[in-house]
Amino acid sequence: MTHDDIRSVDIAGMAGLIREFPSQVRHAVAIGDDAALHRPPKDIRAVVVCGLGGSAIGGDLLRSYLADELRVPFIVNRHYTLPAFVGPRTLVVVSSYSGNTEETVSAHREALRRKAPTLCITSGGTTAKLAGRSKAPLITVPGGLPPRSALGYSFFPLLAALGRWGIVRSRPRDIRETIALLEAKAAEYGDPGTGANRALQLAELLRGRLSVVYASTERLDAVATRWRGQIAENGKSLMFGNVLPEMNHNELVGWKALTGPMERMQVLFLRDRDDHRKVQLRMEITKELVARYAGGVAEVWSEGKSRLARIFSLVHLGDWTSLYLAVLHREDPTPVEVIDHLKRELAGAKA
């Protein structure tokens, strides 16, 4: 594959957005550090991040990243309404890149009615207007990107805010390592002419196949969610997935009957050195069992020292893989016509 091959398909420039992700992360960190935040909310008993799609995945990744440190429940809410427990002692993070995601706006209004403290992260729209009316802290990020390409803006400003409020500890060293690793990987994966390009190798494995991604519950579940979303939106392909050990108690049995279709499936295992030792053993056994039926099985290991760097090493690899898969399928990775159609139909139904 050549850069010309990419440009002939990638009309809207998704490759450039992925290549510039390290710079976006650097900018997002600065935005979070410089944001005008009110005094920290008192006696917070839970954190609820409201968002959908590209605006929610930052919350998912943060929940997974901070799992060993958080002393209060942290959930991501992908719905029009809020859980019943949300109230004045719940921090509600409203994450809508456009500011007009209808489910998130609805949940935001409900949070205000329940007098829950809110923190808004958006580029504008209704979310910014509601934040202004309620005089809630607002972190404004640059607009104009596909929401899935704005992950840095949904993750790092929130991490900075939670650190500044003392809900979690700050991690400047881990952030510096993560940016340096992303810069190195952007250069490596951005060169389609090398045979050692892991992202291109994975895209070639996934080409024309139904793919499945498995990961550990405690470390990489949110990363697997990101992979599924990117393979769908950018690569215009279906990727299903599950987590271990849960899938060992049910889904594993399903790898038996549909032998024909399963021969057209490619399975990826996302791995991290800190996965629970019993989960690592389960993965080794599961690989052997699944390999009897699947068309292919491969492992993808995280890279880096800190957990933050390791998480984003896999996120960035997945983003590049989705781009190359789109090129192999001769599909422009940026447009999402079916989602746009759905939004139009919903708007018409409301009218």
Secondary structure, 3 states (H helix, E strand, C coil): CCHHHHHHHCCCCHHHHHHCHHHHHHHHHHHHHHCCCCCCCCCCCEEEEECCHHHCHHHHHHHHHCCCCCCCCEEEECCCCCCCCCCCCEEEEEEECCCCCHHHHHHHHHHHHCCCCEEEEECCHHHHHHHHHHCCCEEECCCCCCHHHCHHHHHHHHHHHHHHCCCCCCCHHHHHHHHHHHHHHHHHHCCCCCCCCHHHHHHHHHCCCEEEEEEEHHHHHHHHHHHHHHHHHCCCCCEEEEEECHHHHCHHHHCCCCHHHHCCEEEEEEECCCCCHHHHHHHHHHHHHHHCCCCEEEEEECCCCCHHHHHHHHHHHHHHHHHHHHHHCCCCCCCCHHHHHHHHHHHHHHC
